Amino acid sequence: MNVRRLIPTAALAGAVALGATALTACSGAAAGTGGGKDGKVGKVGVTASFYPMAFLAEQIGKDHVKVDSLTKPGVEPHDLEITPRQTGQLGEADVVLYLKGLQPAVDKAVSLSGVKNVVDASTLTELEVHGSSGHDHGAEGHTEGEGEGHEHDHDHGEAGRDPHVWLDPAKYAEIAKGVGAALEKADPDHAADYKKNTDELVGKLAALDTEFKDGLQNTASKTFITTHSAFGYLAERYGLDQEAISGVDPESEPSPARMKDLQGLAKQENVSTVFFETLASDKTARTLAADTGLKTDVLDPLEGITDKSQGADYFEVMRSNLKNLQKALGAK
């Protein structure tokens, strides 16, 4: 994460001889990572807030970037705390890539860092407000059961907008295009490579989108229950109904009224499975499943990859999610 700029004497002398224009053109490359191709110095230092942002930088930047993530594997992103030292290191990055509204500690650190090239993924696609599916299962139950989650929602993004856009491959592709453009600007010498890599990634995301559309087009049920409301964009994209035990914060405790509401919902909507996650506690999901006689399975919000993840990267985990949804919803 701390990429220091070390310019060899020969390169510095050459830059001075070429004048200010050459210095400006080279300003996007972070030094401290060794010599690059064709005698270029170092790589672009990218600091990403958490896994979905780091994945984009790695896929688009490839050999031209050095990517560090503020959220280490196994850490729940919503709970991330950043030290003053980390904030100082953040200011040394060439590019900072984050998603405003998801991690308050990161939002604050970025505002204090003074870094010039900041890419806020929330500005690269349209964020929406999502809750549960909208089924009318009793206003009182939803108000009491989701109160804490809703309060937390308003801490995440303007007017409670849902930040979990990466779980919609189409919206994730929009963000990828913006990240690619930012890297082209930061490192114009390799703009053609960034453009090519972006196009390839967008193509893969389009194929994934098609897999989800085809795989979830004909299902016995459209409603799924999950630990926290991370899957609003995915549900909207593929015509499903998300019902979450908690709000945006996976660690918030649901009220007894909300749990009772979900028990009734499960029977009414022919729900077979309660989904839990890899990075958050599965206690409430398993409790609800036990009380209702339902099965449990994993639906991963992809906020981080660990050895417990059902896949080694974004695409593998998303395809595991698709398979688990198809099984739970009775895909035909």
Contacts in CASP RR format, 6 or more apart in sequence:
PFRMAT RR
TARGET T0000
AUTHOR 0000-0000-0000
METHOD contacts of the structure
MODEL  1
MNVRRLIPTAALAGAVALGATALTACSGAAAGTGGGKDGKVGKVGVTASF
YPMAFLAEQIGKDHVKVDSLTKPGVEPHDLEITPRQTGQLGEADVVLYLK
GLQPAVDKAVSLSGVKNVVDASTLTELEVHGSSGHDHGAEGHTEGEGEGH
EHDHDHGEAGRDPHVWLDPAKYAEIAKGVGAALEKADPDHAADYKKNTDE
LVGKLAALDTEFKDGLQNTASKTFITTHSAFGYLAERYGLDQEAISGVDP
ESEPSPARMKDLQGLAKQENVSTVFFETLASDKTARTLAADTGLKTDVLD
PLEGITDKSQGADYFEVMRSNLKNLQKALGAK
1 47 0 8 1.000
1 68 0 8 1.000
1 69 0 8 1.000
1 70 0 8 1.000
1 86 0 8 1.000
1 89 0 8 1.000
1 90 0 8 1.000
1 93 0 8 1.000
2 89 0 8 1.000
2 92 0 8 1.000
3 30 0 8 1.000
3 31 0 8 1.000
3 32 0 8 1.000
3 33 0 8 1.000
3 45 0 8 1.000
3 66 0 8 1.000
3 68 0 8 1.000
3 92 0 8 1.000
3 93 0 8 1.000
3 94 0 8 1.000
4 31 0 8 1.000
4 32 0 8 1.000
4 92 0 8 1.000
5 30 0 8 1.000
5 31 0 8 1.000
5 32 0 8 1.000
5 92 0 8 1.000
6 31 0 8 1.000
6 32 0 8 1.000
7 15 0 8 1.000
7 31 0 8 1.000
7 41 0 8 1.000
8 41 0 8 1.000
11 41 0 8 1.000
14 22 0 8 1.000
15 22 0 8 1.000
15 23 0 8 1.000
15 26 0 8 1.000
16 23 0 8 1.000
25 188 0 8 1.000
25 189 0 8 1.000
26 41 0 8 1.000
26 189 0 8 1.000
28 44 0 8 1.000
28 94 0 8 1.000
28 117 0 8 1.000
28 186 0 8 1.000
28 187 0 8 1.000
29 40 0 8 1.000
29 41 0 8 1.000
29 42 0 8 1.000
29 43 0 8 1.000
29 44 0 8 1.000
29 94 0 8 1.000
29 187 0 8 1.000
29 189 0 8 1.000
30 42 0 8 1.000
30 43 0 8 1.000
30 44 0 8 1.000
30 45 0 8 1.000
30 66 0 8 1.000
30 93 0 8 1.000
30 94 0 8 1.000
31 41 0 8 1.000
31 42 0 8 1.000
32 42 0 8 1.000
33 42 0 8 1.000
33 43 0 8 1.000
33 45 0 8 1.000
33 66 0 8 1.000
34 41 0 8 1.000
34 42 0 8 1.000
34 43 0 8 1.000
35 41 0 8 1.000
35 42 0 8 1.000
36 42 0 8 1.000
36 43 0 8 1.000
37 63 0 8 1.000
40 189 0 8 1.000
43 63 0 8 1.000
43 64 0 8 1.000
43 65 0 8 1.000
43 66 0 8 1.000
44 61 0 8 1.000
44 64 0 8 1.000
44 65 0 8 1.000
44 66 0 8 1.000
44 94 0 8 1.000
44 95 0 8 1.000
44 183 0 8 1.000
44 186 0 8 1.000
44 187 0 8 1.000
45 65 0 8 1.000
45 66 0 8 1.000
45 67 0 8 1.000
45 68 0 8 1.000
45 93 0 8 1.000
45 94 0 8 1.000
45 95 0 8 1.000
46 54 0 8 1.000
46 57 0 8 1.000
46 61 0 8 1.000
46 65 0 8 1.000
46 66 0 8 1.000
46 67 0 8 1.000
46 68 0 8 1.000
46 93 0 8 1.000
46 94 0 8 1.000
46 95 0 8 1.000
46 96 0 8 1.000
46 97 0 8 1.000
46 183 0 8 1.000
47 67 0 8 1.000
47 68 0 8 1.000
47 69 0 8 1.000
47 70 0 8 1.000
47 89 0 8 1.000
47 90 0 8 1.000
47 93 0 8 1.000
47 95 0 8 1.000
47 96 0 8 1.000
47 97 0 8 1.000
48 54 0 8 1.000
48 56 0 8 1.000
48 57 0 8 1.000
48 67 0 8 1.000
48 68 0 8 1.000
48 69 0 8 1.000
48 70 0 8 1.000
48 96 0 8 1.000
48 97 0 8 1.000
48 98 0 8 1.000
49 69 0 8 1.000
49 70 0 8 1.000
49 71 0 8 1.000
49 77 0 8 1.000
49 96 0 8 1.000
49 97 0 8 1.000
49 98 0 8 1.000
49 99 0 8 1.000
49 102 0 8 1.000
49 103 0 8 1.000
49 106 0 8 1.000
50 69 0 8 1.000
50 70 0 8 1.000
50 71 0 8 1.000
50 77 0 8 1.000
50 80 0 8 1.000
50 99 0 8 1.000
50 102 0 8 1.000
50 103 0 8 1.000
50 303 0 8 1.000
50 304 0 8 1.000
51 69 0 8 1.000
51 71 0 8 1.000
51 77 0 8 1.000
51 302 0 8 1.000
51 303 0 8 1.000
51 304 0 8 1.000
51 305 0 8 1.000
51 314 0 8 1.000
52 99 0 8 1.000
52 166 0 8 1.000
52 172 0 8 1.000
52 302 0 8 1.000
52 303 0 8 1.000
52 304 0 8 1.000
52 314 0 8 1.000
53 69 0 8 1.000
53 97 0 8 1.000
53 98 0 8 1.000
53 99 0 8 1.000
53 121 0 8 1.000
53 179 0 8 1.000
54 67 0 8 1.000
54 68 0 8 1.000
54 69 0 8 1.000
54 97 0 8 1.000
55 313 0 8 1.000
55 314 0 8 1.000
56 97 0 8 1.000
56 172 0 8 1.000
56 175 0 8 1.000
56 176 0 8 1.000
56 179 0 8 1.000
56 201 0 8 1.000
57 65 0 8 1.000
57 67 0 8 1.000
57 95 0 8 1.000
57 97 0 8 1.000
57 179 0 8 1.000
57 183 0 8 1.000
58 65 0 8 1.000
58 67 0 8 1.000
59 176 0 8 1.000
59 197 0 8 1.000
59 201 0 8 1.000
60 176 0 8 1.000
60 179 0 8 1.000
60 180 0 8 1.000
60 183 0 8 1.000
60 194 0 8 1.000
60 197 0 8 1.000
60 198 0 8 1.000
60 201 0 8 1.000
61 180 0 8 1.000
61 183 0 8 1.000
61 193 0 8 1.000
61 194 0 8 1.000
61 197 0 8 1.000
62 193 0 8 1.000
62 197 0 8 1.000
64 183 0 8 1.000
64 187 0 8 1.000
64 190 0 8 1.000
64 193 0 8 1.000
64 194 0 8 1.000
65 183 0 8 1.000
68 93 0 8 1.000
70 80 0 8 1.000
70 82 0 8 1.000
70 86 0 8 1.000
70 90 0 8 1.000
70 98 0 8 1.000
70 106 0 8 1.000
70 109 0 8 1.000
71 77 0 8 1.000
71 80 0 8 1.000
71 103 0 8 1.000
71 303 0 8 1.000
71 304 0 8 1.000
73 304 0 8 1.000
73 305 0 8 1.000
73 306 0 8 1.000
74 279 0 8 1.000
74 304 0 8 1.000
74 306 0 8 1.000
75 279 0 8 1.000
76 250 0 8 1.000
76 251 0 8 1.000
76 279 0 8 1.000
76 280 0 8 1.000
76 303 0 8 1.000
77 102 0 8 1.000
77 103 0 8 1.000
77 279 0 8 1.000
77 303 0 8 1.000
77 304 0 8 1.000
78 102 0 8 1.000
78 103 0 8 1.000
78 248 0 8 1.000
78 249 0 8 1.000
78 250 0 8 1.000
78 251 0 8 1.000
78 303 0 8 1.000
79 251 0 8 1.000
80 103 0 8 1.000
80 105 0 8 1.000
80 106 0 8 1.000
81 105 0 8 1.000
82 90 0 8 1.000
82 105 0 8 1.000
82 106 0 8 1.000
82 108 0 8 1.000
82 109 0 8 1.000
86 109 0 8 1.000
87 109 0 8 1.000
87 112 0 8 1.000
87 113 0 8 1.000
88 113 0 8 1.000
90 96 0 8 1.000
90 109 0 8 1.000
90 110 0 8 1.000
90 113 0 8 1.000
90 115 0 8 1.000
91 113 0 8 1.000
91 114 0 8 1.000
91 115 0 8 1.000
92 115 0 8 1.000
93 115 0 8 1.000
94 117 0 8 1.000
94 186 0 8 1.000
95 117 0 8 1.000
95 118 0 8 1.000
95 119 0 8 1.000
95 182 0 8 1.000
95 183 0 8 1.000
95 186 0 8 1.000
96 110 0 8 1.000
96 113 0 8 1.000
96 115 0 8 1.000
96 117 0 8 1.000
96 118 0 8 1.000
96 119 0 8 1.000
97 119 0 8 1.000
97 121 0 8 1.000
97 179 0 8 1.000
97 182 0 8 1.000
98 106 0 8 1.000
98 107 0 8 1.000
98 110 0 8 1.000
98 118 0 8 1.000
98 119 0 8 1.000
98 120 0 8 1.000
98 121 0 8 1.000
99 120 0 8 1.000
99 121 0 8 1.000
99 122 0 8 1.000
99 163 0 8 1.000
99 165 0 8 1.000
100 107 0 8 1.000
100 110 0 8 1.000
100 120 0 8 1.000
100 121 0 8 1.000
100 122 0 8 1.000
100 123 0 8 1.000
100 157 0 8 1.000
100 163 0 8 1.000
101 107 0 8 1.000
101 122 0 8 1.000
101 155 0 8 1.000
101 156 0 8 1.000
101 157 0 8 1.000
101 161 0 8 1.000
101 163 0 8 1.000
102 156 0 8 1.000
102 157 0 8 1.000
102 163 0 8 1.000
102 164 0 8 1.000
104 155 0 8 1.000
104 156 0 8 1.000
110 118 0 8 1.000
117 182 0 8 1.000
117 185 0 8 1.000
117 186 0 8 1.000
119 178 0 8 1.000
119 179 0 8 1.000
119 182 0 8 1.000
121 165 0 8 1.000
121 175 0 8 1.000
121 179 0 8 1.000
122 157 0 8 1.000
122 161 0 8 1.000
122 163 0 8 1.000
122 165 0 8 1.000
124 174 0 8 1.000
124 175 0 8 1.000
124 177 0 8 1.000
124 178 0 8 1.000
124 179 0 8 1.000
125 165 0 8 1.000
125 171 0 8 1.000
125 174 0 8 1.000
125 175 0 8 1.000
126 171 0 8 1.000
127 157 0 8 1.000
127 158 0 8 1.000
127 161 0 8 1.000
127 162 0 8 1.000
127 163 0 8 1.000
127 165 0 8 1.000
128 161 0 8 1.000
128 162 0 8 1.000
128 233 0 8 1.000
128 236 0 8 1.000
129 159 0 8 1.000
129 160 0 8 1.000
129 161 0 8 1.000
129 162 0 8 1.000
130 162 0 8 1.000
130 229 0 8 1.000
130 232 0 8 1.000
130 233 0 8 1.000
130 235 0 8 1.000
130 236 0 8 1.000
130 242 0 8 1.000
131 146 0 8 1.000
131 153 0 8 1.000
131 162 0 8 1.000
131 229 0 8 1.000
131 232 0 8 1.000
131 242 0 8 1.000
131 244 0 8 1.000
131 247 0 8 1.000
132 142 0 8 1.000
132 146 0 8 1.000
132 229 0 8 1.000
132 241 0 8 1.000
132 242 0 8 1.000
132 243 0 8 1.000
132 244 0 8 1.000
133 223 0 8 1.000
133 235 0 8 1.000
133 241 0 8 1.000
133 242 0 8 1.000
133 243 0 8 1.000
134 241 0 8 1.000
135 223 0 8 1.000
135 241 0 8 1.000
135 243 0 8 1.000
135 265 0 8 1.000
135 269 0 8 1.000
137 261 0 8 1.000
137 264 0 8 1.000
137 265 0 8 1.000
137 268 0 8 1.000
138 261 0 8 1.000
140 257 0 8 1.000
141 257 0 8 1.000
141 258 0 8 1.000
141 260 0 8 1.000
141 261 0 8 1.000
142 258 0 8 1.000
142 261 0 8 1.000
144 255 0 8 1.000
144 257 0 8 1.000
144 258 0 8 1.000
145 254 0 8 1.000
145 255 0 8 1.000
145 257 0 8 1.000
145 258 0 8 1.000
145 259 0 8 1.000
145 261 0 8 1.000
146 244 0 8 1.000
146 247 0 8 1.000
146 254 0 8 1.000
146 258 0 8 1.000
147 255 0 8 1.000
148 246 0 8 1.000
148 247 0 8 1.000
148 249 0 8 1.000
148 252 0 8 1.000
148 253 0 8 1.000
148 254 0 8 1.000
148 255 0 8 1.000
149 229 0 8 1.000
149 246 0 8 1.000
149 247 0 8 1.000
149 248 0 8 1.000
149 249 0 8 1.000
149 252 0 8 1.000
150 247 0 8 1.000
152 247 0 8 1.000
152 248 0 8 1.000
152 249 0 8 1.000
152 252 0 8 1.000
153 160 0 8 1.000
153 162 0 8 1.000
153 229 0 8 1.000
153 247 0 8 1.000
153 248 0 8 1.000
154 160 0 8 1.000
156 162 0 8 1.000
156 163 0 8 1.000
156 248 0 8 1.000
157 163 0 8 1.000
162 229 0 8 1.000
162 232 0 8 1.000
162 233 0 8 1.000
162 248 0 8 1.000
163 248 0 8 1.000
164 230 0 8 1.000
164 231 0 8 1.000
164 232 0 8 1.000
164 233 0 8 1.000
164 248 0 8 1.000
164 301 0 8 1.000
165 171 0 8 1.000
165 172 0 8 1.000
165 175 0 8 1.000
165 233 0 8 1.000
166 172 0 8 1.000
166 175 0 8 1.000
166 302 0 8 1.000
166 314 0 8 1.000
167 230 0 8 1.000
167 231 0 8 1.000
167 232 0 8 1.000
167 233 0 8 1.000
167 234 0 8 1.000
167 301 0 8 1.000
167 302 0 8 1.000
167 318 0 8 1.000
168 233 0 8 1.000
168 234 0 8 1.000
168 236 0 8 1.000
168 237 0 8 1.000
169 205 0 8 1.000
169 206 0 8 1.000
169 208 0 8 1.000
169 209 0 8 1.000
169 212 0 8 1.000
169 237 0 8 1.000
169 318 0 8 1.000
170 205 0 8 1.000
170 206 0 8 1.000
170 209 0 8 1.000
170 237 0 8 1.000
171 233 0 8 1.000
172 205 0 8 1.000
173 201 0 8 1.000
173 202 0 8 1.000
173 203 0 8 1.000
173 205 0 8 1.000
173 206 0 8 1.000
173 209 0 8 1.000
176 198 0 8 1.000
176 201 0 8 1.000
176 202 0 8 1.000
176 205 0 8 1.000
177 198 0 8 1.000
177 202 0 8 1.000
179 198 0 8 1.000
180 194 0 8 1.000
180 195 0 8 1.000
180 197 0 8 1.000
180 198 0 8 1.000
183 190 0 8 1.000
183 194 0 8 1.000
184 191 0 8 1.000
184 194 0 8 1.000
184 195 0 8 1.000
187 194 0 8 1.000
204 315 0 8 1.000
208 315 0 8 1.000
208 318 0 8 1.000
208 319 0 8 1.000
209 237 0 8 1.000
211 319 0 8 1.000
211 322 0 8 1.000
212 234 0 8 1.000
212 237 0 8 1.000
212 238 0 8 1.000
212 322 0 8 1.000
213 238 0 8 1.000
215 322 0 8 1.000
215 326 0 8 1.000
215 331 0 8 1.000
216 238 0 8 1.000
216 239 0 8 1.000
216 240 0 8 1.000
216 322 0 8 1.000
216 325 0 8 1.000
216 326 0 8 1.000
216 329 0 8 1.000
216 331 0 8 1.000
218 331 0 8 1.000
218 332 0 8 1.000
219 326 0 8 1.000
219 329 0 8 1.000
219 330 0 8 1.000
219 331 0 8 1.000
219 332 0 8 1.000
220 270 0 8 1.000
220 329 0 8 1.000
220 330 0 8 1.000
220 331 0 8 1.000
220 332 0 8 1.000
221 269 0 8 1.000
221 270 0 8 1.000
221 271 0 8 1.000
221 272 0 8 1.000
221 328 0 8 1.000
221 329 0 8 1.000
221 330 0 8 1.000
222 239 0 8 1.000
222 240 0 8 1.000
222 241 0 8 1.000
222 269 0 8 1.000
222 329 0 8 1.000
223 240 0 8 1.000
223 241 0 8 1.000
223 243 0 8 1.000
223 265 0 8 1.000
223 269 0 8 1.000
223 270 0 8 1.000
223 271 0 8 1.000
224 231 0 8 1.000
224 235 0 8 1.000
224 240 0 8 1.000
224 241 0 8 1.000
224 242 0 8 1.000
224 243 0 8 1.000
224 271 0 8 1.000
224 273 0 8 1.000
224 275 0 8 1.000
224 299 0 8 1.000
224 325 0 8 1.000
224 328 0 8 1.000
224 329 0 8 1.000
225 243 0 8 1.000
225 244 0 8 1.000
225 245 0 8 1.000
225 262 0 8 1.000
225 265 0 8 1.000
225 266 0 8 1.000
225 271 0 8 1.000
225 273 0 8 1.000
225 274 0 8 1.000
225 275 0 8 1.000
225 285 0 8 1.000
225 288 0 8 1.000
226 242 0 8 1.000
226 243 0 8 1.000
226 244 0 8 1.000
226 245 0 8 1.000
226 274 0 8 1.000
226 275 0 8 1.000
226 276 0 8 1.000
226 277 0 8 1.000
226 285 0 8 1.000
226 299 0 8 1.000
227 244 0 8 1.000
227 245 0 8 1.000
227 246 0 8 1.000
227 250 0 8 1.000
227 275 0 8 1.000
227 276 0 8 1.000
227 277 0 8 1.000
227 280 0 8 1.000
227 282 0 8 1.000
227 284 0 8 1.000
227 285 0 8 1.000
228 244 0 8 1.000
228 245 0 8 1.000
228 246 0 8 1.000
228 247 0 8 1.000
228 248 0 8 1.000
228 249 0 8 1.000
228 250 0 8 1.000
228 252 0 8 1.000
228 277 0 8 1.000
228 280 0 8 1.000
228 301 0 8 1.000
229 242 0 8 1.000
229 244 0 8 1.000
229 246 0 8 1.000
229 247 0 8 1.000
229 248 0 8 1.000
230 244 0 8 1.000
230 248 0 8 1.000
230 250 0 8 1.000
230 301 0 8 1.000
230 303 0 8 1.000
231 242 0 8 1.000
231 244 0 8 1.000
231 299 0 8 1.000
231 301 0 8 1.000
232 242 0 8 1.000
234 240 0 8 1.000
234 242 0 8 1.000
235 241 0 8 1.000
235 242 0 8 1.000
240 325 0 8 1.000
240 329 0 8 1.000
241 269 0 8 1.000
243 262 0 8 1.000
243 265 0 8 1.000
243 271 0 8 1.000
245 254 0 8 1.000
245 258 0 8 1.000
245 259 0 8 1.000
245 262 0 8 1.000
245 274 0 8 1.000
245 284 0 8 1.000
245 285 0 8 1.000
245 288 0 8 1.000
246 252 0 8 1.000
246 253 0 8 1.000
246 254 0 8 1.000
246 284 0 8 1.000
250 277 0 8 1.000
250 279 0 8 1.000
250 280 0 8 1.000
250 281 0 8 1.000
250 301 0 8 1.000
251 280 0 8 1.000
251 281 0 8 1.000
253 284 0 8 1.000
254 262 0 8 1.000
254 284 0 8 1.000
259 284 0 8 1.000
259 287 0 8 1.000
259 288 0 8 1.000
259 291 0 8 1.000
262 288 0 8 1.000
262 292 0 8 1.000
263 288 0 8 1.000
263 291 0 8 1.000
263 292 0 8 1.000
265 271 0 8 1.000
266 274 0 8 1.000
266 292 0 8 1.000
266 294 0 8 1.000
267 292 0 8 1.000
271 294 0 8 1.000
271 328 0 8 1.000
272 294 0 8 1.000
272 295 0 8 1.000
272 328 0 8 1.000
272 329 0 8 1.000
272 330 0 8 1.000
273 289 0 8 1.000
273 294 0 8 1.000
273 295 0 8 1.000
273 296 0 8 1.000
273 297 0 8 1.000
273 324 0 8 1.000
273 327 0 8 1.000
273 328 0 8 1.000
274 285 0 8 1.000
274 286 0 8 1.000
274 288 0 8 1.000
274 289 0 8 1.000
274 292 0 8 1.000
274 294 0 8 1.000
274 295 0 8 1.000
274 296 0 8 1.000
274 297 0 8 1.000
275 285 0 8 1.000
275 296 0 8 1.000
275 297 0 8 1.000
275 298 0 8 1.000
275 299 0 8 1.000
275 324 0 8 1.000
275 328 0 8 1.000
276 282 0 8 1.000
276 285 0 8 1.000
276 286 0 8 1.000
276 296 0 8 1.000
276 297 0 8 1.000
276 298 0 8 1.000
276 299 0 8 1.000
277 298 0 8 1.000
277 299 0 8 1.000
277 300 0 8 1.000
277 301 0 8 1.000
278 298 0 8 1.000
278 300 0 8 1.000
278 304 0 8 1.000
278 306 0 8 1.000
278 308 0 8 1.000
278 309 0 8 1.000
278 310 0 8 1.000
279 301 0 8 1.000
279 303 0 8 1.000
279 304 0 8 1.000
279 306 0 8 1.000
282 296 0 8 1.000
285 296 0 8 1.000
286 296 0 8 1.000
288 294 0 8 1.000
289 295 0 8 1.000
289 296 0 8 1.000
295 328 0 8 1.000
297 324 0 8 1.000
297 327 0 8 1.000
297 328 0 8 1.000
298 310 0 8 1.000
298 320 0 8 1.000
298 324 0 8 1.000
299 321 0 8 1.000
299 324 0 8 1.000
299 325 0 8 1.000
300 309 0 8 1.000
300 310 0 8 1.000
300 317 0 8 1.000
300 320 0 8 1.000
300 321 0 8 1.000
302 314 0 8 1.000
302 317 0 8 1.000
302 318 0 8 1.000
305 311 0 8 1.000
305 312 0 8 1.000
305 313 0 8 1.000
305 317 0 8 1.000
309 317 0 8 1.000
310 316 0 8 1.000
310 317 0 8 1.000
310 320 0 8 1.000
310 321 0 8 1.000
310 324 0 8 1.000
311 317 0 8 1.000
311 320 0 8 1.000
325 331 0 8 1.000
END
